């Protein structure tokens, strides 16, 4: 399940919530009751190991 970030418009509190993709987005801040909106964040991941392009994989693996 992905982790989504929400930010409250009223108190500016940011929370991370583990939700299913099919779950409805949250609408109310648990802290102050204000309106919250889902934030768009960049996720970082790296693909390492055999089968990936050599210029993308900078690690050296023993064979």
Backbone as a printed PyTorch tensor [residue, N CA C, xyz], in Angstrom:
tensor([[[  0.8390,  -1.1790,   0.0000],
         [  0.0000,   0.0000,   0.0000],
         [  0.8850,   1.2450,   0.0000]],

        [[  0.4760,   2.2510,  -0.7740],
         [  1.2740,   3.4800,  -0.8220],
         [  1.0400,   4.3780,   0.3870]],

        [[  2.0180,   5.2280,   0.6390],
         [  1.9260,   6.2270,   1.6980],
         [  1.6340,   7.5690,   1.0230]],

        [[  0.5780,   8.2400,   1.4940],
         [  0.2030,   9.5370,   0.9550],
         [  0.4480,  10.6110,   1.9980]],

        [[  0.8160,  11.8060,   1.5340],
         [  0.9990,  12.9560,   2.4090],
         [ -0.1890,  13.8900,   2.2400]],

        [[ -0.6940,  14.3580,   3.3730],
         [ -1.7710,  15.3330,   3.3870],
         [ -1.3080,  16.5440,   4.1820]],

        [[ -1.7300,  17.7560,   3.7450],
         [ -1.4020,  18.9670,   4.4920],
         [ -2.6830,  19.7370,   4.7890]],

        [[ -2.8050,  20.1830,   6.0300],
         [ -3.9640,  20.9420,   6.4760],
         [ -3.8210,  22.3920,   6.0130]],

        [[ -4.9020,  22.9420,   5.4590],
         [ -4.8830,  24.3380,   5.0310],
         [ -4.9060,  25.2930,   6.2180]],

        [[ -5.4730,  24.8470,   7.3350],
         [ -5.6410,  25.7140,   8.5120],
         [ -4.3880,  25.7420,   9.3910]],

        [[ -3.9500,  24.5690,   9.8650],
         [ -2.8110,  24.5260,  10.8020],
         [ -1.4870,  24.1680,  10.1200]],

        [[ -1.5330,  23.8630,   8.8270],
         [ -0.3340,  23.5430,   8.0250],
         [  0.3620,  22.2660,   8.4650]],

        [[ -0.2980,  21.4450,   9.2730],
         [  0.2660,  20.1740,   9.7220],
         [  0.3200,  19.2020,   8.5410]],

        [[  1.4060,  18.4510,   8.4340],
         [  1.5670,  17.4590,   7.3660],
         [  1.5470,  16.0780,   8.0070]],

        [[  0.7120,  15.1820,   7.4640],
         [  0.6230,  13.8190,   7.9730],
         [  0.8350,  12.8390,   6.8320]],

        [[  1.4220,  11.7020,   7.1610],
         [  1.5840,  10.6090,   6.2030],
         [  0.5970,   9.5150,   6.5720]],

        [[ -0.1370,   9.0190,   5.5620],
         [ -1.1800,   8.0330,   5.7940],
         [ -0.9700,   6.8570,   4.8520]],

        [[ -0.9940,   5.6520,   5.4130],
         [ -0.9030,   4.4310,   4.6270],
         [ -2.3160,   4.0800,   4.1730]],

        [[ -2.5690,   4.1480,   2.8450],
         [ -3.9050,   3.9100,   2.3050],
         [ -3.8410,   3.0250,   1.0780]],

        [[ -4.9390,   2.3270,   0.8370],
         [ -5.0850,   1.5980,  -0.4210],
         [ -5.3400,   2.6110,  -1.5340]],

        [[ -5.0010,   2.2450,  -2.7560],
         [ -5.2530,   3.1130,  -3.8960],
         [ -6.7500,   3.3590,  -4.0480]],

        [[ -7.5540,   2.3730,  -3.7010],
         [ -9.0070,   2.4740,  -3.8530],
         [ -9.6890,   3.2460,  -2.7180]],

        [[ -8.9590,   3.5740,  -1.6280],
         [ -9.5470,   4.3130,  -0.5060],
         [ -9.8570,   5.7510,  -0.9090]],

        [[-10.9340,   6.2900,  -0.3260],
         [-11.2800,   7.6920,  -0.5450],
         [-10.2310,   8.5740,   0.1280]],

        [[ -9.8590,   9.7020,  -0.4920],
         [ -8.8990,  10.6020,   0.1510],
         [ -9.4900,  11.2320,   1.4070]],

        [[ -8.6180,  11.5380,   2.3590],
         [ -9.0550,  12.1930,   3.5860],
         [ -9.4530,  13.6350,   3.2840]],

        [[-10.3800,  14.1890,   4.0790],
         [-10.8540,  15.5440,   3.8330],
         [-10.7510,  16.4500,   5.0500]],

        [[-10.5800,  15.8550,   6.2510],
         [-10.5820,  16.6550,   7.4740],
         [ -9.3650,  16.3440,   8.3250]],

        [[ -8.7290,  17.3940,   8.8250],
         [ -7.5590,  17.2630,   9.7020],
         [ -7.9920,  16.7120,  11.0500]],

        [[ -7.3170,  15.6860,  11.5180],
         [ -7.6310,  15.1000,  12.8230],
         [ -7.2160,  16.0200,  13.9670]],

        [[ -6.2370,  16.8880,  13.7150],
         [ -5.6970,  17.7570,  14.7560],
         [ -6.5970,  18.9700,  15.0330]],

        [[ -7.0360,  19.6610,  13.9460],
         [ -7.7910,  20.8970,  14.1470],
         [ -9.1580,  20.9020,  13.4700]],

        [[ -9.4560,  19.9070,  12.6380],
         [-10.7360,  19.8480,  11.9460],
         [-10.7770,  20.6240,  10.6430]],

        [[ -9.6430,  21.2170,  10.2430],
         [ -9.5870,  21.9770,   8.9960],
         [ -9.5680,  21.0740,   7.7720]],

        [[ -9.6680,  21.7010,   6.6090],
         [ -9.6550,  20.9670,   5.3410],
         [ -8.2160,  20.5490,   5.0150]],

        [[ -8.0460,  19.2810,   4.6150],
         [ -6.7140,  18.8140,   4.2130],
         [ -6.7300,  18.4200,   2.7460]],

        [[ -5.5770,  18.5440,   2.1190],
         [ -5.4250,  18.1840,   0.7080],
         [ -4.2530,  17.2410,   0.5450]],

        [[ -4.4050,  16.3170,  -0.3980],
         [ -3.3410,  15.3650,  -0.7100],
         [ -2.2200,  16.1180,  -1.4210]],

        [[ -0.9920,  15.8600,  -0.9980],
         [  0.1760,  16.4950,  -1.5830],
         [  0.8000,  15.5740,  -2.6240]],

        [[  1.3830,  16.1560,  -3.6350],
         [  2.1080,  15.3890,  -4.6330],
         [  3.5780,  15.4280,  -4.2730]],

        [[  4.1560,  14.2650,  -4.0660],
         [  5.5690,  14.1900,  -3.7090],
         [  6.2850,  13.2640,  -4.6840]],

        [[  7.5650,  13.4770,  -4.8020],
         [  8.3430,  12.6240,  -5.6940],
         [  8.8710,  11.4330,  -4.9140]],

        [[  8.7110,  10.2700,  -5.4890],
         [  9.2150,   9.0540,  -4.8610],
         [ 10.5360,   8.6900,  -5.5290]],

        [[ 11.4960,   8.3100,  -4.7220],
         [ 12.7990,   7.9120,  -5.2470],
         [ 13.0000,   6.4260,  -5.0670]],

        [[ 13.4140,   5.7550,  -6.1320],
         [ 13.8020,   4.3670,  -6.0150],
         [ 14.8590,   4.0920,  -7.0710]],

        [[ 15.6830,   3.1290,  -6.7920],
         [ 16.7820,   2.7840,  -7.6850],
         [ 16.6730,   1.3130,  -8.0540]],

        [[ 16.9620,   1.0240,  -9.3030],
         [ 16.9640,  -0.3530,  -9.7740],
         [ 18.4080,  -0.8070,  -9.8960]],

        [[ 18.7760,  -1.8060,  -9.1050],
         [ 20.1330,  -2.3380,  -9.1120],
         [ 20.1020,  -3.8120,  -9.4760]],

        [[ 21.2020,  -4.2580, -10.0160],
         [ 21.3290,  -5.6840, -10.2700],
         [ 21.3830,  -6.0090, -11.7460]],

        [[ 21.5260,  -7.2780, -12.0480],
         [ 21.6210,  -7.6860, -13.4490],
         [ 20.3040,  -7.4290, -14.1740]],

        [[ 20.4240,  -7.0690, -15.4550],
         [ 19.2400,  -6.8350, -16.2600],
         [ 18.9040,  -5.3690, -16.4540]],

        [[ 19.5860,  -4.4660, -15.7400],
         [ 19.3390,  -3.0490, -15.9010],
         [ 20.4940,  -2.4270, -16.6670]],

        [[ 20.2370,  -1.3620, -17.3650],
         [ 21.2280,  -0.7260, -18.2350],
         [ 22.4720,  -0.3410, -17.4470]],

        [[ 23.6430,  -0.5570, -18.0200],
         [ 24.9020,  -0.3700, -17.2960],
         [ 25.1370,   1.0800, -16.8910]],

        [[ 24.6350,   2.0600, -17.6330],
         [ 24.8550,   3.4510, -17.2360],
         [ 23.9470,   3.8620, -16.0830]],

        [[ 22.8690,   3.1220, -15.8530],
         [ 21.9780,   3.4130, -14.7430],
         [ 22.4220,   2.7350, -13.4530]],

        [[ 23.2610,   1.7290, -13.5670],
         [ 23.6750,   0.9390, -12.4090],
         [ 25.1550,   1.1910, -12.1490]],

        [[ 25.4610,   1.9830, -11.1230],
         [ 26.8370,   2.3700, -10.8410],
         [ 27.5440,   1.4220,  -9.8810]],

        [[ 26.8200,   0.5020,  -9.2560],
         [ 27.4370,  -0.4340,  -8.3120],
         [ 28.1220,  -1.5670,  -9.0690]],

        [[ 29.1890,  -2.0780,  -8.5030],
         [ 29.9010,  -3.2220,  -9.0850],
         [ 29.4900,  -4.4740,  -8.3300]],

        [[ 29.0590,  -5.4680,  -9.0310],
         [ 28.6310,  -6.7360,  -8.4200],
         [ 29.6310,  -7.8220,  -8.7420]],

        [[ 29.8610,  -8.6860,  -7.7740],
         [ 30.7310,  -9.8390,  -7.9810],
         [ 29.9790, -10.9160,  -8.7300]],

        [[ 30.6560, -11.5760,  -9.6260],
         [ 29.9950, -12.6470, -10.3930],
         [ 30.4480, -13.9840,  -9.9140]]])
